[in-house]
Amino acid sequence: MDGDTLYSIGETAERTGLSVKTIRFYSDSGVVPPSTHSPAGYRLYDTDALARLQLVRTLRDLGVDLAAVRQVLERTRSLPEVAASHAAAIELQIRTLRLRRTVLRAIAERGSTPEEMELMHKLATLSDTERRRLISDFVEDTFGGVDANPAFVDLIRSAMPQLPDDPEPAQVEAWVELAELAQDADFRSAVRRMAEYQAAQRAEGDTTGLHHELTDVVRDRVEHALASDIAPDSAEAKPIVDELAARYAVTFDRPDDAALRHWLRTRLEVAGDVRTERYWHLLAVINGWPVPPSLAPVFAWFGAALEATSA
């Protein structure tokens, strides 16, 4: 076949796999005009036009829009550039479709009402930036302008929800619940009180930071007491409370006296809002972190035991 061979529109359709109607459309829109016309006025296409039509077909089959196809043909954009751009767009579409699928599965599993479905869809389809902004607004509203425990503030500022591209229904549900919790006015007030309490403690000289080791000791001792069915107001609880109070006294450089026990009860009450623990648990589910065991029963027992021994 030489370069001067010309094909009718029907022959061109057979060779390119495009319909005659589609070839006419590309011709009339100027994407791939005919190479020439027969004396009778019929469209004729040479081998170069066939190659261009086959390129158009491939790009359109891949979902590339006609404007980008025209740019490739006119060489105002390179084929690799258009391919990379379109691949990125497809990736975004895939992510969106995966998220929609997960939301629908979560709605089906929960038996959601129309109102719940609308809220879940709205919150779940936020962008990463919008999700971070929502949580950042919560942190600023609760800790902004307060000299709270800097180690804790750094922790909560850095712990942002990162919903994966293909989340599980549980992760979507966790994000929706976290978003609702972060926007709850009563919860914000409770966290703000905690921040103000931390600031007051710092003003009195507490610069001890976080206390993971102390928390581990409390968990170990109290979980043993719970497993042994030791009531917080029993005689068996007193040595446990005495041991833990002594550890707090050393950690915070305070005398182990009645004032320490009162201070401990206040501290547990301020930090004991179960919604705060729920916040961290939801964040762990969203980000795929190990969900820590609940400390709520531990601190409830310890608080009750402190009150009983003080009385």
C-alpha positions in Angstrom: 0.0 0.0 0.0 1.5 3.3 -1.0 1.0 6.7 0.5 -1.3 7.9 -2.4 -3.9 5.3 -1.7 -7.3 6.8 -0.9 -10.2 5.2 0.8 -13.9 6.0 0.7 -15.6 6.7 4.0 -17.0 3.1 4.0 -13.6 1.6 3.5 -12.2 3.9 6.2 -14.8 2.7 8.6 -13.9 -1.0 7.9 -10.2 -0.3 8.4 -10.5 1.8 11.6 -13.4 0.1 13.3 -15.2 3.4 13.5 -18.8 3.9 12.2 -19.4 6.0 9.2 -21.5 8.3 11.4 -18.6 8.8 13.8 -16.1 9.5 11.0 -18.5 12.1 9.6 -18.7 13.7 13.0 -14.9 13.9 13.3 -14.7 15.3 9.8 -17.4 17.9 10.4 -15.9 19.0 13.7 -12.4 19.3 12.2 -10.8 16.6 14.3 -9.8 14.5 11.3 -10.9 16.1 8.1 -10.9 14.1 4.9 -7.7 14.1 2.9 -9.6 15.1 -0.2 -12.9 14.7 -2.0 -13.8 12.7 -5.1 -15.0 14.5 -8.2 -18.5 13.6 -7.0 -17.8 15.3 -3.7 -17.4 12.1 -1.5 -14.9 12.1 1.4 -11.7 10.3 0.8 -9.0 9.4 3.4 -5.4 8.6 2.9 -3.2 6.3 5.2 -2.2 9.3 7.4 -5.8 10.1 8.0 -6.5 6.5 8.9 -3.7 6.5 11.4 -5.1 9.7 13.0 -8.6 8.2 13.2 -7.2 5.1 14.8 -5.3 7.2 17.3 -8.6 9.2 18.0 -10.4 5.9 18.5 -7.9 4.5 21.0 -7.8 7.7 23.0 -11.6 8.0 23.1 -11.8 4.3 24.1 -9.5 5.2 27.0 -11.9 8.0 28.0 -9.8 11.0 26.9 -12.0 13.9 26.1 -12.3 15.2 22.6 -10.6 18.6 23.4 -7.5 16.7 24.6 -7.6 14.5 21.6 -7.6 17.5 19.3 -4.6 19.0 21.2 -2.7 15.7 20.6 -3.5 15.8 17.0 -2.6 19.4 16.7 0.6 18.8 18.7 -0.1 21.5 21.2 0.2 18.8 23.9 2.2 15.7 23.8 0.6 12.3 24.0 2.5 11.3 27.2 1.4 14.6 28.8 -2.3 13.9 28.0 -2.0 10.3 29.1 -0.5 11.3 32.4 -3.2 13.9 33.0 -6.0 11.5 32.1 -4.5 8.8 34.3 -4.6 11.2 37.2 -8.2 12.1 36.5 -9.1 8.4 36.3 -7.4 7.7 39.6 -9.5 10.4 41.2 -12.7 9.0 39.7 -11.7 5.5 41.0 -11.2 6.9 44.5 -14.5 8.7 44.4 -16.3 5.6 43.2 -14.7 3.4 45.8 -15.8 5.9 48.5 -19.3 6.0 47.2 -19.4 2.2 47.2 -18.3 2.1 50.8 -20.8 4.7 51.8 -23.6 2.7 50.2 -22.4 -0.5 51.9 -22.3 1.3 55.3 -25.8 2.7 54.7 -27.1 -0.8 53.8 -25.5 -2.3 56.9 -26.7 0.4 59.3 -30.2 0.6 57.8 -29.8 4.3 57.7 -32.6 6.8 57.4 -32.6 9.3 54.5 -31.3 12.0 56.9 -28.4 9.8 58.1 -27.7 8.8 54.5 -27.4 12.5 53.5 -25.2 13.3 56.4 -22.9 10.3 55.8 -22.6 11.1 52.1 -21.8 14.7 52.9 -19.1 14.0 55.5 -17.6 10.9 53.7 -17.1 12.7 50.5 -15.1 15.6 52.0 -11.6 16.0 50.6 -8.5 15.2 52.7 -8.0 18.9 53.1 -11.6 19.5 54.2 -11.4 16.7 56.7 -8.2 18.1 58.1 -9.7 21.5 58.3 -12.7 20.2 60.2 -10.5 18.6 62.8 -8.1 21.6 62.9 -11.1 23.9 63.6 -12.1 21.6 66.5 -8.5 21.7 67.9 -8.2 25.5 67.6 -11.6 26.0 69.2 -10.8 23.8 72.2 -7.1 24.5 72.7 -6.4 27.8 70.9 -5.2 30.6 73.2 -4.8 28.3 76.2 -1.4 27.3 77.6 -2.4 23.7 77.9 -0.1 20.7 78.2 2.2 21.2 75.1 2.9 17.5 74.7 -0.8 16.8 74.5 -1.6 19.7 72.2 1.2 18.6 69.8 -0.3 15.1 69.9 -3.8 16.1 69.1 -2.7 18.6 66.4 -0.7 15.9 64.6 -3.3 13.2 64.9 -5.3 13.9 61.8 -7.8 11.5 60.1 -6.5 10.0 57.0 -9.3 8.0 55.3 -7.7 5.5 52.8 -8.5 5.6 49.1 -10.6 2.4 49.5 -11.9 2.5 53.1 -13.8 -0.2 54.8 -17.4 0.6 55.9 -16.3 0.7 59.5 -13.7 3.4 58.6 -16.4 5.6 56.9 -18.7 5.1 59.9 -15.9 6.1 62.2 -15.1 9.2 60.3 -18.8 10.3 60.2 -19.0 9.8 64.0 -15.7 11.6 64.6 -16.8 14.5 62.4 -20.1 14.8 64.3 -18.3 14.5 67.6 -15.8 17.2 66.7 -18.7 19.6 65.8 -20.7 18.8 69.0 -20.9 22.0 71.1 -21.2 20.1 74.4 -18.2 18.0 73.6 -16.2 21.0 72.6 -17.0 22.7 75.9 -15.9 19.6 77.8 -12.6 19.5 75.9 -12.1 23.2 76.5 -12.6 22.7 80.2 -9.9 20.1 80.1 -7.5 22.5 78.2 -8.2 25.2 80.8 -7.6 22.7 83.6 -4.2 21.8 82.1 -3.3 25.5 81.7 -4.2 26.0 85.4 -2.0 23.1 86.4 0.9 24.5 84.3 0.4 27.9 86.0 0.9 26.1 89.3 4.2 24.6 88.1 3.2 21.3 86.5 5.5 20.8 83.5 5.6 17.0 83.6 4.1 16.4 80.1 2.4 13.1 79.3 2.5 10.2 81.7 2.2 7.0 79.7 4.2 4.8 82.2 2.0 6.0 85.1 -1.1 5.3 83.1 0.2 1.8 82.3 0.7 1.2 86.0 -2.8 2.3 86.9 -4.2 0.1 84.1 -2.3 -2.9 85.3 -3.2 -2.6 89.0 -6.9 -1.7 88.4 -7.5 -4.3 85.7 -6.1 -6.9 88.2 -8.5 -5.5 90.8 -11.5 -5.7 88.4 -10.5 -9.3 87.3 -10.4 -10.2 91.0 -13.8 -8.7 91.7 -12.3 -6.2 94.2 -14.9 -3.5 94.9 -13.6 0.1 95.0 -15.1 0.6 98.5 -13.7 -2.6 99.9 -10.7 -3.0 102.3 -8.8 -4.8 99.5 -9.0 -1.7 97.4 -7.2 0.5 100.0 -3.6 -0.8 99.4 -4.1 -0.5 95.6 -5.2 3.2 96.0 -2.3 3.8 98.5 0.2 2.4 96.0 -1.1 4.4 93.1 -1.4 7.6 95.1 2.2 7.3 96.1 3.2 6.9 92.5 1.3 10.1 91.6 3.0 11.9 94.5 6.4 11.0 93.2 5.6 11.8 89.6 4.1 15.2 90.3 6.4 16.0 93.3 3.5 16.4 95.7 3.1 15.2 99.3 1.0 12.0 99.6 -1.8 13.4 101.7 -5.5 14.1 101.6 -5.0 17.1 99.3 -3.4 14.8 96.8 -6.4 12.4 96.9 -8.7 15.3 96.3 -6.5 16.6 93.4 -6.5 13.1 91.9 -10.3 12.8 91.9 -10.6 16.2 90.2 -8.0 15.2 87.6 -9.9 12.0 86.8 -13.2 13.8 86.6 -11.9 16.4 84.2 -10.2 13.9 81.9 -12.8 11.2 82.4 -15.3 12.2 79.7 -15.9 8.9 77.8 -16.3 11.0 74.6 -12.6 12.0 74.7 -11.6 8.3 74.7 -14.1 7.7 71.9 -12.5 10.4 69.9 -9.1 8.6 70.0 -10.6 5.2 69.3 -12.5 6.6 66.2 -9.3 8.2 65.0 -7.5 4.8 65.3 -10.2 3.0 63.3 -10.0 5.6 60.5 -6.2 5.6 60.2 -5.9 1.8 60.6 -4.1 2.1 63.9 -4.4 -0.5 66.7 -7.4 0.5 68.8 -6.3 0.7 72.4 -8.3 -1.0 75.1 -10.8 1.2 76.9 -9.5 2.9 80.1 -13.0 4.1 81.1 -13.7 1.2 83.5 -10.2 1.6 84.9 -10.5 5.3 85.7 -14.1 4.8 87.0 -12.9 2.2 89.5 -9.9 4.3 90.5 -12.1 7.4 91.0 -14.7 5.5 93.1 -11.9 3.9 95.2 -10.3 7.3 95.8 -13.6 8.7 97.0 -14.3 5.6 99.2 -10.9 5.7 100.9 -11.0 9.5 101.4 -14.4 9.2 103.0 
